Amino acid sequence: MEALISTLFLVLCAGLIFVALLGSLIRIVPEFQRLVVFRLGKVIGAKGPGLVILIPVVDRAVTVDLREQFREIPQQTSITKDNAPIGIDFLIYWRVVDPVDSVVQVRDFVSAAVGIATTTLRAVIGDILLDDVLAKREYINQALRVKLDEVTERWGVKVTAVEIREIQPPRDVLEAMTRQMSAERNRRALVTEADGKREAAVKVAEGEKQAAILKAEGEKEAAILRAQGEREAQILRAEGFTLALERIFSVARTLDANTMTLQYLDALKALGASPATKFVFPMEVTRLVTRLSSLVGNAGARAGEEGMTSGGSSG
C-alpha cells in the first residue's frame, strides 16, 4: 500500500514537472505582445504573435506590450525665463516600435522616460516667459514631445503625444490674472453697452430721417394735389366765365334798338325816383332823345293813318 502511494506521488510530481516544462516550452503570444527571446543570454529576436516554442532552461523570454500607453507625470515646479515659479503636471503617451531595443537598450524605459520628461520640461519652461507659458500650451506640448522623442528613439520607443493637463501659476500672479480678467470683463461690458447705445442712436436717427422723408414726401404730394385742385378749379371757373360770356353775347345779339331804348327809359325812370340832386348823363342821352322823338313821330303817323282808314270805311 505504501509502495502504491509512493508510486502515485512520483507520477503526480512527474506530471507537474511535465506540465511546467510544457508551459515553458509552448507560449501563445497575443497580437499586441511580443516575446524577446534570450537563448543562453543572447538575443535571438522578437517572437510572436501566435504559437512560440521555447527550449526549457535554455531560452528566456521577456514580454513586451506594443499597445500605446500613457503615464501621468505629477506636478513639477519649474522656473520661467522671467524667474517666476510655476507648477505643471502633464501626460506622456508612447508605444514600443522595437521590442528588442526596448529590452536591451534600457533597463526600465518607463522610469527613464519619466526622468527625461521632467528634466526636459524644466529646460523648455526656462526658455519661455510666464505669459507665454500660459498662452502657448500647444507649443510647449510640441517642444516636449520632440525632445522626448529624440531621446527615446534609441530605446525603440516612440513618444506619440505630450499633453499639459494643468498649469498652476504663483498665488500673486493668479490674483493679478483674476484682477486682469475682471477688468477685461468690465471693459467688454462697457464696450458692449457703448455699442448698444450707438446702435440705438443710429436706429433712432435713421427712424427720424425716414419719418422726415416720409413727412416731406407727404407734404409734397399734398401741395401737388392742392395745386392740381386749384388749377382744375380755375379752369372750371374760366370755363364758366367763357360759357357765361358766350351766353350773354348770344343774348345780346338778339336784342334790337327798341329793346335798348326801353332799357334806357327804365334807367331814366330809376334815376328820377332817386333822391339825388345831381345826375350824370352819358353822351348817348341825346341820341336817346332823338330816337324817342322819331319813335313818337312814327307812332303818331301810324295812328293818323289808322284813323283815316277807319273814317273811310265808315262812310
C-alpha positions in Angstrom: 0.0 0.0 0.0 2.8 2.4 0.9 4.5 1.4 -2.4 1.4 2.3 -4.3 1.1 5.7 -2.6 4.8 6.4 -3.3 4.3 5.5 -7.0 1.3 7.8 -7.3 3.2 10.6 -5.7 6.1 10.2 -8.1 3.7 10.1 -11.0 2.0 13.2 -9.8 5.3 15.0 -9.4 6.4 13.9 -12.8 3.1 15.2 -14.3 3.6 18.5 -12.6 7.1 18.8 -13.9 6.0 17.8 -17.3 3.2 20.4 -17.3 5.7 23.0 -16.1 8.2 22.1 -18.8 5.4 22.1 -21.4 4.2 25.5 -20.2 7.8 26.9 -20.5 8.1 25.1 -23.9 5.0 26.4 -25.6 3.8 30.0 -25.3 0.8 31.6 -27.0 1.5 35.3 -27.8 -1.4 37.6 -28.5 -1.4 40.2 -31.3 -0.5 43.1 -29.1 2.5 41.5 -27.5 5.9 40.2 -28.5 8.4 37.9 -26.8 12.0 39.0 -26.8 13.8 35.6 -26.6 17.3 35.2 -25.0 19.0 31.9 -25.7 21.8 31.3 -23.4 21.8 35.0 -22.7 22.0 36.1 -26.3 19.1 37.8 -28.1 17.7 35.7 -30.9 14.9 38.2 -31.8 11.3 39.0 -31.1 8.8 36.2 -31.4 5.0 36.3 -32.0 2.2 36.7 -32.3 0.8 33.2 -32.2 2.4 29.9 -31.0 6.0 30.2 -29.8 8.1 27.2 -28.9 10.9 27.7 -26.4 13.6 25.4 -25.2 13.3 24.9 -21.5 16.2 26.2 -19.3 18.0 27.4 -22.4 15.6 30.1 -23.6 14.3 33.0 -21.5 11.5 35.2 -22.8 10.6 38.8 -21.9 7.1 40.0 -22.7 6.8 43.5 -24.4 3.4 45.2 -24.8 3.1 47.0 -28.2 -0.1 48.9 -27.3 0.0 52.7 -26.8 0.4 53.6 -23.1 0.4 56.7 -21.0 2.0 57.9 -17.8 0.9 60.7 -15.6 3.7 63.0 -14.5 2.9 64.6 -11.2 3.2 68.3 -10.8 6.7 69.6 -11.4 7.9 73.1 -10.3 9.7 75.0 -13.0 11.2 78.4 -13.3 10.2 80.6 -16.2 12.6 82.9 -18.2 11.4 85.8 -16.0 12.1 83.9 -12.8 8.5 83.0 -11.9 7.9 79.6 -10.3 5.2 77.6 -11.9 3.8 74.1 -11.3 2.9 71.9 -14.3 1.6 68.4 -14.5 1.2 66.6 -17.8 0.7 63.2 -19.5 3.0 61.3 -21.8 1.8 58.9 -24.5 4.1 56.3 -26.1 4.3 53.0 -27.8 7.1 50.4 -28.4 8.2 50.3 -32.0 11.2 48.0 -31.5 10.7 45.3 -28.8 14.3 44.2 -28.8 15.8 47.7 -28.2 13.2 48.4 -25.5 14.5 45.5 -23.6 18.2 45.6 -24.5 19.0 49.4 -24.6 17.3 50.4 -21.4 16.5 48.6 -18.1 13.2 50.4 -17.4 12.2 52.7 -20.3 9.1 53.9 -18.5 11.0 55.3 -15.5 13.7 56.6 -17.8 11.1 58.4 -19.9 9.6 60.0 -16.8 13.0 61.3 -15.7 13.8 62.6 -19.2 10.3 64.3 -19.3 10.8 66.2 -16.0 14.3 67.5 -16.9 13.1 68.4 -20.4 10.1 70.2 -19.0 12.3 72.4 -16.9 14.6 73.1 -19.8 11.7 74.1 -22.1 9.9 76.2 -19.4 13.2 78.0 -18.6 13.3 79.5 -22.1 9.7 80.8 -22.0 8.2 83.9 -20.3 5.4 83.4 -17.8 2.8 85.0 -20.1 3.9 82.7 -23.0 3.7 79.6 -20.7 0.0 80.4 -20.0 -0.7 81.3 -23.6 1.4 78.8 -25.6 0.4 75.5 -24.2 0.4 73.7 -27.6 3.9 75.0 -28.3 5.1 73.5 -25.0 3.4 70.2 -25.8 5.1 70.0 -29.2 8.5 71.0 -27.8 8.3 68.4 -25.1 7.2 65.7 -27.5 10.1 66.4 -29.9 12.8 66.4 -27.3 11.5 63.3 -25.6 11.2 61.5 -28.9 14.9 62.4 -29.7 16.0 60.6 -26.5 13.6 57.6 -26.5 14.1 56.8 -30.2 17.3 54.9 -29.4 15.3 52.8 -26.9 12.8 51.6 -29.6 10.1 53.8 -28.1 8.0 56.4 -29.9 6.6 59.3 -27.9 3.3 60.0 -29.6 2.0 62.9 -27.6 2.6 65.1 -24.6 -0.4 66.9 -23.1 -0.1 69.5 -20.3 -3.1 69.0 -18.0 -2.8 71.8 -15.6 -0.6 74.9 -15.1 -0.5 76.4 -11.6 0.9 79.9 -11.5 2.1 81.6 -8.3 -0.5 83.0 -6.0 0.3 86.6 -6.6 0.3 86.0 -10.4 -3.0 84.2 -10.1 -4.5 87.1 -8.2 -3.2 89.6 -10.8 -4.7 87.4 -13.5 -8.0 87.4 -11.7 -8.0 91.2 -11.5 -7.0 91.4 -15.1 -9.8 89.1 -16.2 -12.3 91.1 -14.1 -11.0 94.4 -15.7 -11.3 92.8 -19.1 -14.8 91.7 -18.5 -15.7 95.1 -17.3 -14.1 96.6 -20.4 -16.1 94.3 -22.6 -19.3 95.1 -20.8 -18.7 98.8 -21.3 -17.8 98.3 -24.9 -20.9 96.2 -25.4 -23.0 98.8 -23.7 -21.5 101.6 -25.7 -22.0 99.6 -28.9 -25.6 99.1 -27.9 -26.2 102.8 -27.2 -24.5 103.7 -30.5 -26.6 101.3 -32.5 -29.8 102.5 -30.7 -28.9 106.1 -31.5 -28.2 105.2 -35.1 -31.5 103.4 -35.3 -33.3 106.4 -33.8 -31.6 108.7 -36.2 -32.5 106.5 -39.1 -36.1 106.3 -37.9 -36.3 110.1 -37.6 -34.7 110.5 -41.0 -37.2 108.1 -42.6 -40.0 109.9 -40.8 -38.8 113.3 -42.0 -38.5 111.9 -45.6 -42.0 110.5 -45.4 -43.4 113.7 -44.0 -41.7 115.8 -46.7 -43.0 113.4 -49.4 -46.5 113.6 -47.9 -46.3 117.4 -47.8 -45.0 117.5 -51.4 -47.8 115.2 -52.6 -50.4 117.3 -50.7 -49.1 120.5 -52.2 -49.2 118.9 -55.7 -52.7 117.8 -55.1 -53.7 121.2 -53.8 -52.1 122.9 -56.9 -53.8 120.4 -59.2 -57.1 121.1 -57.4 -56.7 124.9 -57.7 -55.7 124.6 -61.3 -58.7 122.5 -62.1 -60.9 125.0 -60.1 -59.5 127.9 -62.1 -60.0 126.0 -65.3 -63.6 125.3 -64.3 -64.2 129.0 -63.3 -62.7 130.2 -66.6 -64.8 127.7 -68.5 -67.8 129.1 -66.5 -66.9 132.7 -67.4 -66.5 131.7 -71.0 -69.9 130.0 -71.1 -71.5 133.0 -69.4 -69.9 135.4 -71.8 -70.9 133.3 -74.7 -74.5 133.2 -73.3 -74.5 137.0 -72.8 -73.1 137.5 -76.3 -75.7 135.2 -77.8 -78.5 137.0 -75.9 -77.1 140.5 -76.8 -77.1 139.6 -80.5 -80.9 139.0 -80.3 -81.6 142.5 -78.8 -82.8 145.3 -81.2 -82.7 149.1 -80.9 -86.1 149.3 -79.3 -85.3 147.0 -76.6 -82.2 149.1 -75.8 -84.3 152.2 -75.8 -86.7 150.7 -73.3 -83.7 149.7 -71.1 -82.6 153.3 -71.2 -86.1 154.5 -70.3 -86.1 152.1 -67.3 -82.8 153.5 -66.3 -84.0 157.1 -66.5 -87.1 156.2 -64.5 -84.9 154.8 -61.8 -82.8 158.0 -61.8 -85.9 160.1 -61.5 -87.0 158.1 -58.5 -83.6 158.5 -56.8 -83.3 161.2 -54.1 -80.1 162.5 -55.6 -79.9 166.2 -56.7 -77.1 165.7 -59.2 -77.3 163.4 -62.3 -74.6 162.5 -64.7 -75.9 161.7 -68.2 -73.9 159.9 -70.8 -73.5 161.3 -74.3 -75.8 158.7 -75.5 -78.8 160.5 -73.9 -79.1 163.0 -76.8 -79.2 160.1 -79.2 -81.8 158.5 -76.9 -84.0 161.7 -77.1 -83.7 161.9 -80.8 -84.6 158.3 -81.1 -87.6 158.8 -78.8 -88.8 161.7 -80.9 -88.6 159.6 -84.0 -90.4 156.8 -82.3 -93.1 159.2 -81.1 -93.5 160.7 -84.6 -93.7 157.3 -86.2 -96.3 156.3 -83.6 -98.4 159.4 -84.4 -98.2 158.9 -88.1 -99.3 155.3 -87.8 -102.2 156.4 -85.6 -103.4 159.1 -88.2 -103.2 156.6 -90.9 -105.2 154.2 -88.9 -107.9 156.9 -88.2 -108.2 157.8 -91.8 -108.5 154.3 -92.7 -111.3 153.9 -90.1 -113.2 157.0 -91.4 -113.2 155.9 -95.0 -114.5 152.6 -94.2 -117.3 154.1 -92.1 -118.5 156.5 -94.9 
